[in-house]
Amino acid sequence: MPAHPHKAEREQLDLFRALPGDLAPRDAQDLMAYPFFSLAKSKRLAPIDYRAGTIVIRVEAVPEHGMATIWDADVLIWAASQIVGARDAGLRPSRLMAATPYDILTFAGRGVSLRDYARLKAALDRLQSTTIATSIRQPAERRLHRFSWINEWKEKADAHGRPLGLELILPDWFYAAVLDDALVLTIDRAYFALTGGLERWLYRLVRKHGGRQQFGWSFDLPHLHAKSGSLSPLKHFAYDLREIVRRQRLPGYRLTLEQIEDAPARLSFAPIGAAPFGPPSHPPSACAQAGDKL
């Protein structure tokens, strides 16, 4: 093993400078479908352990920084949008990316004050220090891929100490998913205006599963609770979901809570403008999990 593995990795990668302009926000479907981030604004140290069929996910945090949050994931949405934008423009993207904090903050609809810059640096620290082990997209069920959301990041400055932006290196697991068309979705820019962690998580899940299907999709609440990775008890989780349904703030989708006899309540969602909820026009896909319904 080389004495400085990150240095060796950096030397093997071409530097990609972030594209200017207002790129369409792209999100990785794996990150939308499974619990990879803390939904709380307070520091989370308790790990996420999720198992469903052959899918295994374990997310761990360090005491110094805490777990990467759903708001920190905006950096990954920015990175995915840059990679797809570059590829579509005939350019060659790279896991080694250079940008200014201003680029990332304005893309995600954030302010650009010194406080916002400090928050971005804290987000980058959490993304780097959070570790993930998952079986997703691994050739053997029991083989886990272990990585952090950012391999490394650093601030750049000239000889006089004037800031020149920052550089970061993305992990192979994330980069490979983004380069695969089938594993990336465009999201509504209004997503960045959602302030609640559960609300943000739910939009990404709804966008991933609801898509443009005429009759949408539904989940029972216990299954949704498990998919969220939330530390909130199911009773509180259900109350918060009802509030989200009441407000109807998820861009592009309408939500409905259904209670049928003694079965668990179900959250149904469909694109705005689609037909009313009804039976699916085709059978559920083979990848649907227990608790999922077309």
N, C-alpha and C positions, 0 to 999 in steps of 0.2 A: 504493500500500500504506500503511495507517495506521501512524503512528509506534509505536503500541503495539497490535499485532494481538490479543494475548491480552486486553487490556482491552476492545477493541471486541467480541471474542467473548463475554466475560463479560457485557457489557451487553445482549447479545441473548438471553441464556438466563435462564430462570426457575430459581431455586434450589430444589432438591429436598432435603428433609431426610430422612435415613435413617430407615426404619421400625424401630420397636422389635420385639423378639420374635425367636423362633427360626425364621427363614425356611428353607424347603427350599433346599439348595444347587443352583444352576443353572450350567451351563457352556456356553459357546459351541462349537458343533460344529466350526467351522473351527479353533479353537484346540486341539481334541482330536485332530484328524485329521492335522495338519501340524506340522513342526518350527519353532516360533516362540520357544522358550526354551532357555537353557542348562540342562543336566541336572546340572551340577557345582556344588558348594558353593564351590569356588575361583573366583576372578575369571576370566571368559572374555572375551578380546578378539577372538579369531578369528571372523570372520563366519560365519553360516549361509547357504549357497547351496543351494537345492533346486529341482529342475525335474522335473516328471512330466507329460508330455503338455502341456496348455495352462497348467498350474499353475506359476507362478514365485514364489519367495519368497527374499528376501534380508534378513537381519537383521544389523544392525551395532551395535557398542558403542563407547563412548568410554573412553579409558584411565582417566579419573577414577573412574568408577563400575563399569565392566564391563557385560556383557549381563544383561538381566532374566532371572531364573531361574524354574524350575518352581515354586519356593516363593513367589516374588513374584507369580506368577499367581493366588495365593489372593485377592489384592486384586481382581482382575478377576472371579473367581468370586463374591466378595461383591457387587461392583457389579451383575453380571448378576442375582443373586438379588434384589437390591433393586429393580431395574428391572421384572423380571417380577412380583414381589410387589406392587408399586405398581399396575402395569397391571391385574393380576387383581383388585385391590381397588377398581378404578374411579378410581384417582388418576392424576395426570399426572406421569410421571417426567421427568427432564431429564438432559442430559449434565453439568450443573453440580450436583454432589452435596456435601452437608454431612454430616459424621459425626464421631464421636469415635474416637480410636485404640482405645479400649476396645471399641467396637462391632465394628470390623474384626477385632481380635485374638481376641476371644471367639468370633466367628462361625467363625474358622478353627482353633479349638481351641488357640490360643496362650496363653502366660502374659501377665500384665499388669504385669510389673516394668519398671523404668526401662530395663533392657537390651532387653526386648521392644519397648518404644516406640522405642528407638534403631534397632533392626533394621527396624521398620516404616518409619521415615523413610528408611533406606537403600534399602529395597525401592521406595519411591515415587520416589526419585531414579533408580534403575535403570530403572523403568518409564517415566519421563519422558525419560531420555536415550537409551534404546534406540530405534533407528529401524528401520522395516519398510517394505519395498517389495514389493507382491504384485499378481498378476493376478487373485486370487480375487475373484469377484463384480464384475468389471469388464466393461463392455459390449464392449470390443474386446480381443482376445487380447494385443496388444502394449502395451496401456495399463496402466500400473502405478499403484496407489494408494499414496502414501507418507504415513506417519504415525508417531507414537509412541503407546505404550499409554496415556499420560496427557499431555494437552496442557500442563497446568500443575497445580501443587498448592501450597497454602500453609497455614500454621498460623494460627489465629485466636486473638486474646487481647482481653480487655477493657482499659479505660483504666488499670487497675492491673497489667496484665501477667499476669493469671490466664488460663490456657488455656481456650479456648472450642471446641476441636476443630480440625478441618481441613476444607478444601474442595478438591475436585479437579474437573477437566474431562476427560471421556472423549472419545476421537476419534469422528468420525462413523462410520467403518468398523465399529468394535466395537459402537457403540450401535445401528446399523441391524440388525446381525446378531442382537442380543439381542431386539429388538422383534419379530423374525420368529419365530413359534412353531416353524416347521420347522427353525430353526437353533439351538435350545437344547435341552439335555437335563438332566434331574435326575440328580445323582450321589449316591452313598452318602456319608453324613457320615463314615464310617470312612476315606474317602480322606485326610482331613487327618491321620490317624495314620500314614500311610505315610511312612517316613523317607528312603528312597532316591530319588534323582532319576529313575533309570531305572524304578523301580517305580511312581512317580507317573505318569510319562509313559505307561507301558504300561497302567495302569488306565484312563486317559482314552481311549487308543486302543481298548482292548477295549470300553469302555462305548459308544464311538461306533459301532464296527463290529459288535460282538456283539449289542448291544441285547437283544431277547427272541427272537431267531431260534432255532428249535428245534435246528438243527445248528450254530449259531455261525458262526465265520469262521476263516480261517487266512491266515498270511503266511509266505513263505519268509524266512529270516534275513537274506540280503543286502538284500532290499527293506525289511524292518523296520529294519535298520541305517541305510539311507538316510533313511527317514521320521523317525528319531529326531533327526537332526542331530548325533549324538554325535561327539566327537572321538576316542573310544576306537576302536582298531583292531577290525576285525570279529571276530578271534579272541577278544579280551577281551570284546567285546560279547556274543558267543555264550556265553561262560562265565558272565557275569553273568545272562543270561537263564535259563540252566539252573538257577542258584541260586534265581531267582525262582520258577521252575516247581516246584522242590523244596520251597520254603517254602509255596507256595499261599496267599499272604496277600492277594491281590486280592479285595476284598469283592464277593460276588455271582457270581463267575466261577471256573471251573476251567480250568486250562491243561494242555496236553499238547504235548510235543515229539515230532515224528514224523520218522523218517529212512527214506526209501525208496530203495533201491539207491544210485545215484550222484548223485541229485538233491540240491539243498541241503536242509538240515533245515527243517522247517516248524513254526511255533508255531500250534497250534489252541486256540481258546477258545470256551466256550459258557456260558450262564447255569447256575448251580447248580440242579439239579432238572430240567434239560432232558433230552431223550433222549440216549443215547450218541452220540458222533460218528459220522456216517454221511453218505451222499450228500445234497446239498441237495434239498429238496422243490420248489424252483423255481429257474429259471436265475439266474445272477449278474446284479446290477443293472448298468445301463449306465454307472454312475459308478465301477465297480470299476476299479482300476489294475492294471497288470501286476504279478504277484506276489501279488495279492489273490485270495482264494478263498472262496466262500460254502460 
